[in-house]
């Protein structure tokens, strides 16, 4: 079958509300700086009321990756659940406007569209407080086999490994990918995701995933009793292709037979680190689906990540195609 899409992704459909905050505000409101916390709808309303003026922009980890890929010139499609409300319409419009196909039907009952309240401190660190809302209403029936069948890579995010229904939806997508000759890619997303689902992730890495994205902290949470070198050895033996991001130290790409070290791209000023890992994955997957070497895939990942952390939010503000040159 003809492969229409470079990457299709299953992820949380979230509208981000981003505001600058000082360290005192973060401490006062009892959030752990630099992490993502799940909150209920009541907490979402109270924290929103306490925040300063915010900027609303569609987000979600896998959705951000697809938006970055589309900006590079890739053909992508998204599977995720929004509610039929204002934020849901904003999210759908924003995805389509950047060139990502998004046709999953909206929910008409249940919880409202997800939102992530992001506090950005003066050092550029982001602290995310997420009401997952309608995202947890994604079911196996929402996984479109025709879309999966026409995708080169099917990508999932660790943030979705939460409810039984979303796990089942992801497992169906992974099985369909294998059935139709697509690669399965996955991002561990956050240390708390690994802590919550470590055993399941280890099993999936060994059996289902062809491509894995993680950062140093997530890798350490995956193998808590091992040294850094032993962690690399362990994941290298478990998955065919792994990209480990290391912030200002760049990244390292692992295959069963090689390790490729990638230098970080130059950054003038860090404004907001939201989406750095998402955009690294965007550049890397663009390179992989367009016949680039692993070193070039890593360079594109670093370049995209460097672009995103120099402005507020996790969606690009200018086309990324120039980075491919």
DRENDO-1510 file (C-alpha; in Angstrom, 1 decimal, always signed):
<recs>
REC; n; res; u; v; w
REC; 1; UNK; +0.0; +0.0; +0.0 .
REC; 2; UNK; +1.2; +3.5; -0.8 .
REC; 3; UNK; +2.5; +5.3; +2.3 .
REC; 4; UNK; +0.8; +8.7; +2.3 .
REC; 5; UNK; +2.1; +9.8; +5.7 .
REC; 6; UNK; +5.6; +10.0; +7.0 .
REC; 7; UNK; +4.4; +9.8; +10.5 .
REC; 8; UNK; +1.0; +9.4; +12.2 .
REC; 9; UNK; +0.8; +9.9; +15.9 .
REC; 10; UNK; -1.5; +9.0; +18.7 .
REC; 11; UNK; -1.3; +11.6; +21.5 .
REC; 12; UNK; -3.0; +13.9; +24.0 .
REC; 13; UNK; -4.9; +16.8; +22.4 .
REC; 14; UNK; -4.1; +19.7; +24.7 .
REC; 15; UNK; -4.4; +23.5; +24.6 .
REC; 16; UNK; -1.5; +25.0; +26.5 .
REC; 17; UNK; -1.9; +28.2; +28.7 .
REC; 18; UNK; +1.6; +29.6; +29.2 .
REC; 19; UNK; +2.5; +32.3; +31.7 .
REC; 20; UNK; +5.8; +33.6; +33.2 .
REC; 21; UNK; +6.1; +33.1; +36.9 .
REC; 22; UNK; +8.7; +33.7; +39.6 .
REC; 23; UNK; +10.2; +31.0; +41.9 .
REC; 24; UNK; +8.0; +32.2; +44.8 .
REC; 25; UNK; +4.8; +31.6; +42.8 .
REC; 26; UNK; +5.9; +28.1; +41.9 .
REC; 27; UNK; +6.8; +27.3; +45.6 .
REC; 28; UNK; +3.6; +28.9; +46.9 .
REC; 29; UNK; +1.4; +26.9; +44.7 .
REC; 30; UNK; +3.0; +23.6; +45.6 .
REC; 31; UNK; +4.1; +22.5; +42.1 .
REC; 32; UNK; +7.4; +20.7; +41.4 .
REC; 33; UNK; +9.5; +22.8; +39.2 .
REC; 34; UNK; +10.5; +21.4; +35.8 .
REC; 35; UNK; +8.1; +18.4; +35.8 .
REC; 36; UNK; +4.6; +17.7; +34.6 .
REC; 37; UNK; +1.8; +17.0; +37.2 .
REC; 38; UNK; -1.7; +15.7; +36.4 .
REC; 39; UNK; -4.4; +17.8; +38.0 .
REC; 40; UNK; -8.2; +17.6; +38.2 .
REC; 41; UNK; -10.6; +20.1; +36.7 .
REC; 42; UNK; -11.1; +22.0; +40.0 .
REC; 43; UNK; -7.3; +22.4; +40.5 .
REC; 44; UNK; -7.1; +23.6; +36.8 .
REC; 45; UNK; -9.6; +26.3; +37.5 .
REC; 46; UNK; -8.0; +27.5; +40.7 .
REC; 47; UNK; -4.4; +27.6; +39.3 .
REC; 48; UNK; -5.6; +29.3; +36.2 .
REC; 49; UNK; -7.2; +32.0; +38.3 .
REC; 50; UNK; -3.9; +32.5; +40.2 .
REC; 51; UNK; -1.7; +32.7; +37.2 .
REC; 52; UNK; -0.7; +35.9; +35.4 .
REC; 53; UNK; -1.7; +36.8; +31.9 .
REC; 54; UNK; -1.2; +33.7; +29.7 .
REC; 55; UNK; -0.8; +32.8; +26.1 .
REC; 56; UNK; -3.0; +30.1; +24.6 .
REC; 57; UNK; -1.5; +27.8; +22.0 .
REC; 58; UNK; -2.4; +24.2; +21.1 .
REC; 59; UNK; +0.1; +21.6; +22.5 .
REC; 60; UNK; +0.4; +18.0; +23.5 .
REC; 61; UNK; +3.7; +16.2; +23.1 .
REC; 62; UNK; +3.1; +14.1; +19.9 .
REC; 63; UNK; +1.0; +16.9; +18.4 .
REC; 64; UNK; +3.9; +19.3; +18.8 .
REC; 65; UNK; +6.2; +16.8; +17.1 .
REC; 66; UNK; +3.8; +16.5; +14.2 .
REC; 67; UNK; +3.5; +20.3; +13.9 .
REC; 68; UNK; +7.3; +20.5; +13.8 .
REC; 69; UNK; +7.5; +17.8; +11.1 .
REC; 70; UNK; +4.9; +19.6; +9.0 .
REC; 71; UNK; +6.9; +22.8; +9.3 .
REC; 72; UNK; +9.9; +20.9; +7.9 .
REC; 73; UNK; +7.8; +19.7; +5.0 .
REC; 74; UNK; +6.7; +16.2; +6.2 .
REC; 75; UNK; +3.2; +14.7; +5.7 .
REC; 76; UNK; +1.7; +13.9; +9.1 .
REC; 77; UNK; -1.6; +12.9; +10.7 .
REC; 78; UNK; -2.8; +13.0; +14.3 .
REC; 79; UNK; -5.2; +10.8; +16.3 .
REC; 80; UNK; -6.4; +12.3; +19.5 .
REC; 81; UNK; -9.6; +13.3; +21.4 .
REC; 82; UNK; -11.0; +16.7; +22.0 .
REC; 83; UNK; -14.4; +17.7; +23.3 .
REC; 84; UNK; -16.9; +19.6; +21.1 .
REC; 85; UNK; -16.1; +22.9; +22.9 .
REC; 86; UNK; -14.2; +26.1; +22.3 .
REC; 87; UNK; -10.8; +24.7; +23.2 .
REC; 88; UNK; -11.5; +21.6; +21.1 .
REC; 89; UNK; -12.2; +23.8; +18.1 .
REC; 90; UNK; -9.1; +25.8; +18.7 .
REC; 91; UNK; -7.0; +22.7; +18.8 .
REC; 92; UNK; -8.5; +21.2; +15.6 .
REC; 93; UNK; -8.1; +24.5; +13.8 .
REC; 94; UNK; -4.4; +24.9; +14.9 .
REC; 95; UNK; -3.5; +21.4; +13.8 .
REC; 96; UNK; -5.0; +21.7; +10.4 .
REC; 97; UNK; -3.6; +25.2; +10.0 .
REC; 98; UNK; +0.0; +24.0; +10.3 .
REC; 99; UNK; -0.7; +21.2; +7.8 .
REC; 100; UNK; -1.4; +18.2; +10.1 .
REC; 101; UNK; -4.4; +16.0; +9.2 .
REC; 102; UNK; -6.7; +15.6; +12.2 .
REC; 103; UNK; -10.0; +13.9; +11.6 .
REC; 104; UNK; -10.7; +12.1; +14.9 .
REC; 105; UNK; -14.4; +12.9; +15.8 .
REC; 106; UNK; -14.9; +15.2; +18.8 .
REC; 107; UNK; -16.5; +13.8; +22.0 .
REC; 108; UNK; -20.0; +15.2; +22.7 .
REC; 109; UNK; -20.3; +13.8; +26.2 .
REC; 110; UNK; -17.9; +13.4; +29.1 .
REC; 111; UNK; -15.0; +15.7; +30.1 .
REC; 112; UNK; -14.0; +19.0; +28.4 .
REC; 113; UNK; -10.9; +19.5; +26.2 .
REC; 114; UNK; -7.6; +19.1; +28.0 .
REC; 115; UNK; -5.5; +22.0; +29.0 .
REC; 116; UNK; -2.0; +22.4; +30.3 .
REC; 117; UNK; -1.1; +25.3; +32.6 .
REC; 118; UNK; +2.6; +26.0; +32.0 .
REC; 119; UNK; +4.6; +28.2; +34.4 .
REC; 120; UNK; +7.8; +29.5; +32.9 .
REC; 121; UNK; +10.4; +30.7; +35.5 .
REC; 122; UNK; +13.2; +33.2; +34.7 .
REC; 123; UNK; +15.7; +30.4; +34.0 .
REC; 124; UNK; +13.5; +29.1; +31.1 .
REC; 125; UNK; +12.4; +26.0; +33.0 .
REC; 126; UNK; +8.7; +25.0; +32.5 .
REC; 127; UNK; +6.5; +23.5; +35.1 .
REC; 128; UNK; +3.4; +21.8; +33.6 .
REC; 129; UNK; +0.1; +21.3; +35.3 .
REC; 130; UNK; -2.2; +19.2; +33.1 .
REC; 131; UNK; -5.9; +18.5; +33.2 .
REC; 132; UNK; -6.1; +15.6; +30.8 .
REC; 133; UNK; -9.9; +15.9; +30.2 .
REC; 134; UNK; -11.2; +14.4; +27.0 .
REC; 135; UNK; -7.8; +12.9; +26.1 .
REC; 136; UNK; -8.8; +9.9; +28.3 .
REC; 137; UNK; -11.9; +9.4; +26.1 .
REC; 138; UNK; -9.8; +7.9; +23.3 .
REC; 139; UNK; -10.8; +4.3; +22.5 .
REC; 140; UNK; -9.7; +1.5; +20.2 .
REC; 141; UNK; -12.6; +2.5; +17.8 .
REC; 142; UNK; -10.8; +5.9; +17.3 .
REC; 143; UNK; -7.7; +4.2; +15.7 .
REC; 144; UNK; -8.2; +4.4; +12.0 .
REC; 145; UNK; -6.6; +1.3; +10.3 .
REC; 146; UNK; -6.6; +3.0; +6.9 .
REC; 147; UNK; -4.5; +5.9; +8.3 .
REC; 148; UNK; -2.1; +3.5; +10.1 .
REC; 149; UNK; -1.8; +1.4; +7.0 .
REC; 150; UNK; -0.6; +4.4; +4.9 .
REC; 151; UNK; +2.0; +5.6; +7.5 .
REC; 152; UNK; +5.7; +4.9; +7.5 .
REC; 153; UNK; +6.0; +5.4; +11.2 .
REC; 154; UNK; +3.4; +5.3; +14.0 .
REC; 155; UNK; +4.4; +7.4; +17.0 .
REC; 156; UNK; +3.0; +7.2; +20.6 .
REC; 157; UNK; +3.7; +9.2; +23.7 .
REC; 158; UNK; +4.2; +8.0; +27.3 .
REC; 159; UNK; +1.8; +10.6; +28.6 .
REC; 160; UNK; -1.0; +8.5; +27.1 .
REC; 161; UNK; +0.0; +5.4; +28.9 .
REC; 162; UNK; -2.5; +6.1; +31.6 .
REC; 163; UNK; -6.0; +4.8; +31.3 .
REC; 164; UNK; -6.9; +1.2; +30.2 .
REC; 165; UNK; -8.8; +2.6; +27.2 .
REC; 166; UNK; -5.9; +4.7; +26.0 .
REC; 167; UNK; -3.4; +1.9; +26.5 .
REC; 168; UNK; -5.7; -0.4; +24.5 .
REC; 169; UNK; -5.9; +2.3; +21.7 .
REC; 170; UNK; -2.1; +2.5; +21.6 .
REC; 171; UNK; -1.7; -1.3; +21.6 .
REC; 172; UNK; -4.1; -1.5; +18.7 .
REC; 173; UNK; -2.2; +1.2; +16.8 .
REC; 174; UNK; +1.1; -0.6; +17.4 .
REC; 175; UNK; -0.3; -4.0; +16.2 .
REC; 176; UNK; -1.8; -2.3; +13.1 .
REC; 177; UNK; +1.6; -0.7; +12.4 .
REC; 178; UNK; +3.3; -4.1; +12.5 .
REC; 179; UNK; +0.6; -5.6; +10.3 .
REC; 180; UNK; +1.0; -2.9; +7.6 .
REC; 181; UNK; +4.8; -2.7; +7.7 .
REC; 182; UNK; +5.2; +0.5; +9.6 .
REC; 183; UNK; +7.8; +1.2; +12.3 .
REC; 184; UNK; +6.6; +1.9; +15.8 .
REC; 185; UNK; +8.2; +4.9; +17.6 .
REC; 186; UNK; +7.6; +6.0; +21.2 .
REC; 187; UNK; +8.7; +8.7; +23.6 .
REC; 188; UNK; +8.9; +8.1; +27.3 .
REC; 189; UNK; +7.7; +11.7; +27.8 .
REC; 190; UNK; +8.5; +12.3; +31.5 .
REC; 191; UNK; +10.2; +10.7; +34.5 .
REC; 192; UNK; +6.9; +10.4; +36.3 .
REC; 193; UNK; +5.5; +8.4; +33.3 .
REC; 194; UNK; +8.4; +6.0; +33.6 .
REC; 195; UNK; +8.0; +5.7; +37.4 .
REC; 196; UNK; +4.4; +4.9; +37.0 .
REC; 197; UNK; +4.7; +2.4; +34.1 .
REC; 198; UNK; +8.3; +1.2; +34.2 .
REC; 199; UNK; +7.7; -2.6; +33.9 .
REC; 200; UNK; +5.2; -2.1; +31.1 .
REC; 201; UNK; +7.6; +0.2; +29.3 .
REC; 202; UNK; +10.5; -2.2; +29.6 .
REC; 203; UNK; +8.3; -5.0; +28.1 .
REC; 204; UNK; +7.2; -2.7; +25.2 .
REC; 205; UNK; +10.8; -1.6; +24.5 .
REC; 206; UNK; +11.8; -5.2; +24.2 .
REC; 207; UNK; +8.9; -6.3; +22.0 .
REC; 208; UNK; +7.0; -3.5; +20.3 .
REC; 209; UNK; +9.2; -0.4; +19.7 .
REC; 210; UNK; +11.5; +0.1; +16.8 .
REC; 211; UNK; +12.4; +3.7; +17.8 .
REC; 212; UNK; +12.6; +5.1; +21.3 .
REC; 213; UNK; +13.1; +8.7; +22.4 .
REC; 214; UNK; +14.0; +9.6; +26.0 .
REC; 215; UNK; +16.1; +12.1; +28.0 .
REC; 216; UNK; +18.8; +11.3; +30.6 .
REC; 217; UNK; +16.3; +11.5; +33.5 .
REC; 218; UNK; +13.9; +9.2; +31.9 .
REC; 219; UNK; +16.6; +6.7; +31.0 .
REC; 220; UNK; +17.8; +6.7; +34.6 .
REC; 221; UNK; +14.2; +6.1; +35.8 .
REC; 222; UNK; +14.0; +3.2; +33.4 .
REC; 223; UNK; +17.2; +1.6; +34.8 .
REC; 224; UNK; +17.5; +3.1; +38.4 .
REC; 225; UNK; +20.1; +0.7; +39.6 .
REC; 226; UNK; +22.6; +1.1; +36.8 .
REC; 227; UNK; +25.3; +3.6; +36.0 .
REC; 228; UNK; +25.1; +5.9; +33.0 .
REC; 229; UNK; +27.2; +3.6; +30.8 .
REC; 230; UNK; +25.2; +0.6; +31.9 .
REC; 231; UNK; +21.9; +2.3; +31.2 .
REC; 232; UNK; +23.1; +3.0; +27.6 .
REC; 233; UNK; +24.2; -0.6; +27.3 .
REC; 234; UNK; +20.9; -1.9; +28.5 .
REC; 235; UNK; +18.7; +0.2; +26.2 .
REC; 236; UNK; +21.0; -0.4; +23.3 .
REC; 237; UNK; +20.5; -4.1; +23.6 .
REC; 238; UNK; +16.7; -3.7; +24.0 .
REC; 239; UNK; +15.6; -1.5; +21.1 .
REC; 240; UNK; +16.8; -1.2; +17.5 .
REC; 241; UNK; +17.1; +2.6; +17.5 .
REC; 242; UNK; +17.3; +5.0; +20.5 .
REC; 243; UNK; +17.8; +8.7; +20.8 .
REC; 244; UNK; +18.7; +10.0; +24.2 .
REC; 245; UNK; +18.6; +13.8; +24.6 .
REC; 246; UNK; +21.0; +15.4; +27.1 .
REC; 247; UNK; +20.1; +19.1; +27.1 .
REC; 248; UNK; +23.1; +21.4; +26.7 .
REC; 249; UNK; +25.2; +18.3; +26.3 .
REC; 250; UNK; +23.5; +17.4; +23.0 .
REC; 251; UNK; +22.2; +13.8; +22.4 .
REC; 252; UNK; +23.4; +10.3; +21.7 .
REC; 253; UNK; +21.9; +7.9; +19.1 .
REC; 254; UNK; +22.1; +4.2; +19.7 .
REC; 255; UNK; +21.8; +1.2; +17.4 .
REC; 256; UNK; +22.8; -2.4; +18.3 .
REC; 257; UNK; +26.2; -1.8; +16.7 .
REC; 258; UNK; +27.0; +1.9; +17.1 .
REC; 259; UNK; +26.7; +5.1; +19.1 .
REC; 260; UNK; +26.5; +8.4; +17.4 .
REC; 261; UNK; +27.2; +11.5; +19.6 .
REC; 262; UNK; +25.4; +14.7; +18.5 .
REC; 263; UNK; +26.6; +18.1; +19.6 .
REC; 264; UNK; +24.0; +20.6; +20.8 .
REC; 265; UNK; +22.9; +23.4; +18.4 .
REC; 266; UNK; +23.9; +27.0; +19.3 .
REC; 267; UNK; +21.3; +28.9; +21.3 .
REC; 268; UNK; +21.4; +32.7; +21.8 .
REC; 269; UNK; +19.1; +32.7; +24.8 .
REC; 270; UNK; +16.9; +30.1; +26.5 .
REC; 271; UNK; +13.4; +31.6; +26.9 .
REC; 272; UNK; +11.2; +28.5; +27.4 .
REC; 273; UNK; +12.2; +24.8; +27.3 .
REC; 274; UNK; +8.7; +23.6; +26.6 .
REC; 275; UNK; +8.7; +21.3; +23.7 .
REC; 276; UNK; +12.4; +20.8; +23.3 .
REC; 277; UNK; +12.1; +17.0; +23.3 .
REC; 278; UNK; +9.1; +17.1; +21.1 .
REC; 279; UNK; +10.9; +19.2; +18.5 .
REC; 280; UNK; +14.0; +17.0; +18.7 .
REC; 281; UNK; +11.8; +14.1; +17.8 .
REC; 282; UNK; +10.3; +16.2; +14.9 .
REC; 283; UNK; +13.7; +16.8; +13.4 .
REC; 284; UNK; +14.9; +13.3; +14.0 .
REC; 285; UNK; +11.9; +11.6; +12.5 .
REC; 286; UNK; +11.9; +14.0; +9.5 .
REC; 287; UNK; +15.4; +13.0; +8.8 .
REC; 288; UNK; +14.7; +9.3; +9.3 .
REC; 289; UNK; +11.7; +9.3; +6.9 .
REC; 290; UNK; +13.7; +11.3; +4.3 .
REC; 291; UNK; +16.7; +9.0; +4.0 .
REC; 292; UNK; +19.1; +11.0; +6.2 .
REC; 293; UNK; +22.0; +9.5; +8.1 .
REC; 294; UNK; +21.7; +9.0; +11.8 .
REC; 295; UNK; +24.2; +11.9; +12.4 .
REC; 296; UNK; +22.0; +14.2; +10.2 .
REC; 297; UNK; +18.8; +13.0; +11.9 .
REC; 298; UNK; +20.4; +14.0; +15.2 .
REC; 299; UNK; +21.6; +17.4; +13.8 .
REC; 300; UNK; +18.1; +18.2; +12.6 .
REC; 301; UNK; +16.7; +17.2; +16.0 .
REC; 302; UNK; +19.2; +19.4; +17.8 .
REC; 303; UNK; +18.5; +22.3; +15.4 .
REC; 304; UNK; +14.7; +22.1; +15.9 .
REC; 305; UNK; +15.0; +21.9; +19.7 .
REC; 306; UNK; +17.3; +24.9; +19.7 .
REC; 307; UNK; +14.8; +26.9; +17.7 .
REC; 308; UNK; +11.9; +26.1; +20.0 .
REC; 309; UNK; +13.6; +27.0; +23.3 .
REC; 310; UNK; +14.4; +30.5; +22.1 .
REC; 311; UNK; +10.7; +31.6; +22.2 .
REC; 312; UNK; +7.6; +31.0; +24.3 .
REC; 313; UNK; +5.6; +27.9; +23.6 .
REC; 314; UNK; +6.1; +24.6; +21.9 .
REC; 315; UNK; +4.9; +25.4; +18.4 .
REC; 316; UNK; +7.3; +26.9; +15.8 .
REC; 317; UNK; +6.8; +30.6; +14.9 .
REC; 318; UNK; +8.6; +30.4; +11.6 .
REC; 319; UNK; +9.1; +27.6; +9.0 .
REC; 320; UNK; +11.8; +25.1; +9.9 .
REC; 321; UNK; +12.6; +24.0; +6.3 .
REC; 322; UNK; +15.7; +26.1; +6.3 .
REC; 323; UNK; +17.2; +23.8; +8.9 .
REC; 324; UNK; +17.1; +20.9; +6.4 .
REC; 325; UNK; +19.6; +22.6; +4.1 .
</recs>
